[in-house]
Amino acid sequence: MQIVVYLLISGCAWVPGLAGLGVLIWLYPAIGLACVAVVAVAVAWGCVRALRMEVRFDDCGITVRNFWRTRRLFWEDVSRFTDGGHDWWALKIERHNGRPIVATATTTGAKGMVRTGVLTTLGEVTERYHVQTHISARTLIERLGSPDSV
């Protein structure tokens, strides 16, 4: 879903540029086709990078692969898991040095929605590796339903 949103936004932003690119191809075919090739490579790279976004937990630590940067954390560096993100929920991994990492791959991009299986996996990880979790009750209720329905 997130890749669709990225493609729609970039497509809407490039419509005026495509008209100019058409004129460039008509006037200067070699330069215009070179520009098309550069744009195609950039779009392909962005799609591949967006599809590779993930959070991976293993015995050595956590791998957070966001769109622009991949980070590897050892369990000794992880202080706790908390709520992160600005307009939508995402997992924030707080480190002992005070510099948090927000795992954008854990969100769907929709307000209040958590990617399927994240909270379950997070519960298993906190039990296995003894990491504190401070996820707000609001997040749990929005995702899992009210306490009365449990």
C-alpha positions in Angstrom: 0.0 0.0 0.0 2.8 2.4 0.9 4.4 1.9 -2.6 1.1 2.8 -4.3 0.9 6.1 -2.3 4.5 6.9 -3.2 3.9 6.2 -6.9 0.6 8.3 -7.0 2.3 11.3 -5.4 5.3 11.1 -7.6 3.1 10.6 -10.7 1.0 13.7 -9.9 4.1 15.8 -9.2 5.7 14.8 -12.6 2.8 15.4 -15.0 3.9 19.0 -15.8 7.5 17.8 -16.1 6.5 15.1 -18.6 5.1 17.7 -20.9 8.4 19.5 -20.8 10.2 16.3 -21.3 8.1 15.6 -24.4 9.1 18.9 -25.9 12.8 18.2 -25.0 12.7 14.9 -26.8 11.1 16.5 -29.8 13.7 19.3 -30.0 16.8 17.4 -28.8 16.2 13.6 -29.1 19.5 12.5 -27.6 19.3 14.7 -24.5 15.6 13.9 -24.0 16.1 10.2 -24.2 19.0 10.4 -21.7 16.7 12.3 -19.3 14.1 9.6 -19.7 16.7 6.9 -18.9 17.8 8.8 -15.8 14.2 9.2 -14.6 13.4 5.5 -15.3 16.4 4.4 -13.3 15.5 6.7 -10.4 11.9 5.5 -10.3 13.0 1.8 -10.5 15.5 2.3 -7.7 12.8 4.0 -5.6 10.4 1.2 -6.1 13.0 -1.5 -5.3 14.1 0.4 -2.2 10.5 0.9 -1.0 9.8 -2.8 -1.4 12.9 -3.7 0.7 11.8 -1.7 3.7 11.6 -4.0 6.7 12.4 -4.7 10.4 14.2 -7.9 11.1 14.7 -9.4 14.6 17.3 -12.1 15.1 19.6 -13.4 17.9 22.3 -10.9 17.1 20.0 -7.8 17.1 17.7 -5.7 14.9 18.0 -4.7 11.3 15.9 -1.6 10.4 15.8 -1.0 6.7 14.0 2.3 6.1 13.7 4.0 2.7 17.0 6.0 2.8 19.1 4.1 5.3 19.7 0.7 6.8 20.8 0.4 10.4 21.9 -2.6 12.4 21.5 -2.6 16.2 22.8 -5.2 18.7 20.5 -6.1 21.6 22.9 -4.5 24.1 22.3 -1.1 22.4 18.4 -1.4 22.6 16.8 0.3 25.6 13.1 -0.1 24.8 10.4 0.0 22.1 7.9 2.9 22.1 5.4 4.7 19.9 7.0 6.6 17.1 6.1 8.5 13.9 4.5 11.9 13.5 1.2 11.6 11.7 0.9 7.8 11.9 2.1 5.1 14.2 5.5 3.5 13.7 7.7 1.5 16.0 10.4 3.6 17.6 13.5 1.8 18.9 15.2 3.7 21.7 18.8 3.1 22.2 20.8 3.5 25.4 22.7 6.5 23.9 19.4 8.4 23.6 19.3 8.4 19.8 16.0 6.7 18.6 15.4 5.0 15.3 11.9 5.0 13.8 11.1 1.9 11.8 8.9 3.3 9.0 8.3 -0.2 7.6 6.0 -1.0 10.6 3.3 1.4 9.5 0.7 1.2 6.7 0.8 4.9 6.1 -2.8 5.3 7.3 -3.5 7.2 10.5 -3.7 4.9 13.5 -3.1 1.7 11.5 -0.3 -0.7 12.3 1.1 -3.2 9.7 -0.4 -6.6 10.3 1.5 -8.8 12.7 3.7 -6.0 14.1 2.3 -6.0 17.6 2.2 -9.8 17.8 5.8 -10.0 16.7 6.8 -7.2 19.1 5.3 -9.2 22.0 7.3 -12.2 21.1 10.5 -10.2 20.7 10.1 -8.4 24.1 9.6 -11.8 25.8 12.5 -13.5 24.2 15.1 -10.7 24.4 13.8 -9.0 27.6 13.4 -5.5 26.1 10.9 -3.0 27.6 7.9 -2.0 25.6 6.0 1.3 26.1 3.3 1.2 23.5 0.3 3.4 24.3 -3.0 1.9 25.2 -4.6 4.0 22.4 -2.4 2.2 19.9 -3.4 -1.2 21.2 -7.1 -0.3 21.3 -7.2 1.1 17.8 -5.5 -1.9 16.4 -6.9 -4.8 18.5 -10.3 -3.4 19.5 -11.6 -2.2 22.9 -10.8 -4.0 26.1 -14.4 -5.1 26.4 -14.2 -7.1 23.2 -11.2 -9.0 24.2 
